[in-house]
Amino acid sequence: MTWWRNAIVYQIYPRSFADSNGDGVGDLRGIVEHIDHLTELGVDVVWLSPVYPSPHDDNGYDISNYQDIDPVFGTLDDFDTLVETLHRNGIRLVMDLVVNHTSDEHPWFAESRASRDSPQRDWYWWRPPRPGMTPGTPGAEPTNWVSYFGGPAWEFDEATGEYYLHLFTRKQPDLNWENPEVRAAVHDVMRWWLARGVDGFRMDVINMISKDPSLPDGQPGTAGAAQGLLADGRPHFICGPRLHEFLREMHDSVFARHPAQLLTVGETPGISHEEGRLLTDPARRELDMVFQFEHVTLDCGQTKWDRRQLDLRELKASFARWQNGLGDGWNSLYWDNHDQPRAVSRFGDDDPEYRERSAKLLAAVLHLHRGTPYIYQGEELGMTNVPFSHIDDFRDIESLNHYRHAVASGADPDDVLDALRSRSRDNARTPVQWTNGRHTGFTTGTPWLPVNPNHTEINAADQRKDPDSVFHFHRRLIALRHTESVVVDGDYTLLLPQDEQVWAFTRRLDSTELLVLANLSRDHVAPALDPTPWAHADTLLTNYPDAGQPPSPFRLRPWEVVVYRRVVVAGS
Ligand code: GLC
């Protein structure tokens, strides 16, 4: 069996994990020093966000050298020590591969921008200004595409008189995958890390590597109020014409030649489950699994900053669609990562009265779906969003750019700040809360982003001592996946799809069946399910201490989750 089907992945955002040298930024040695946290939790894989040399315009997702470690994080020797320590503890390591774009400080780009005749000119997307327009003025860009972080997706280069494409910041020029030399160079980088002992890759925005080479304009009016005449270009670069071909080529020239089975997970915004099936069907030899975004856009309007009340029925339907819609493909399951606000504040209830229960509930619901669960650092503690009070509290370029564009286009700064408070990526990026002490034990210096003041209540040291903590609840869920094959392979059935408060589903493998019942509200509820078949079930897991045998009829208290297991006898 493929090893990652019953694995749990833990994501480390190194800048915020643990700082060993007091410079206020987390580093590789800091991870090594906290290995016991990971082994106690029981995770199988670490996904490490980028640690390569970078100008850090986008916190390392702008890479200037693919084959080294940024001094802020340590050295290649530290990296080797990390791999060795993880492996010794039975944990694999997955690297973040950011190859849709490089940094503008990468030598490939420096060479490409040097002149129009550079042999590497075609490694990036260079285009002349729009005919008849004055180069460098608004509207002269080759297309009207908005960049992900606001403003046009094209930057004018005075020296050579052309624009280059950057779907993210202007310091993240997009590589031109049409050029076979680019693809070969990326494959070389991957082989180099594999030879160093890594066990797979998480591939940043990998479904954007193939663009429609004719670069058509986007539909006017689709970029959001703050972006004026710019438009959403996604139809022309999400899952472009050669995506599957490029991934198959990568599979055949890198993964298939590696002696051990790897884990490959693509970050793929904006895809449907049909596309997810194509990307992850093992017979097609592309990727093992993908991060899809459907469930994290259900509470958004035209952009992520437009907040919309989540409808639980839509969330359940989305999960169910992906559970049953992938055929032989495989899901990755996540609530949180370094780009999303904290799940407990978003899908749960971070009021102190419900925080722990709702964090446990979200974990149980996620981990008991079919697929490989991902835990983002701090999620195992129930870390929450941050009470940012001023725009100067933010560090993330996406948040800062959005504030600037929105306020310039007339939005009320307080409203913009309010949206940032619930949606900014910095919510996920405050340091991991290790202790209730100074800077939560993250650093002896000044943290690059201040710690969440609630570390006095939410921290690893306290939770590891408390068997009822969110941390130990995660530990039990992880152990369950390792021991109960129904969690890995069981069929999935959504129950009560129209219930607006209860998330109920079963998993079934041979004669073992699990029932997961979760109440995503502060009310006492009575799910309309027949309890008879469950009368003699065991209670496998719950977030209330006194939950015993299944009640008849079923009842759930505020934010209660309970998991029952029964042996199915013929006809029941
Ligand atoms: C991905 C990363 C995000 C980054 C972007 C550009 O979405 O997860 O952090 O800003 O790609 O690399």
Boltz pocket constraint, residues with backbone or C-beta under 6 A from the ligand:
constraints:
  - pocket:
      binder: B
      contacts: [[A, 58], [A, 61], [A, 62], [A, 98], [A, 168], [A, 204], [A, 205], [A, 267], [A, 338], [A, 339]]
      max_distance: 6.0
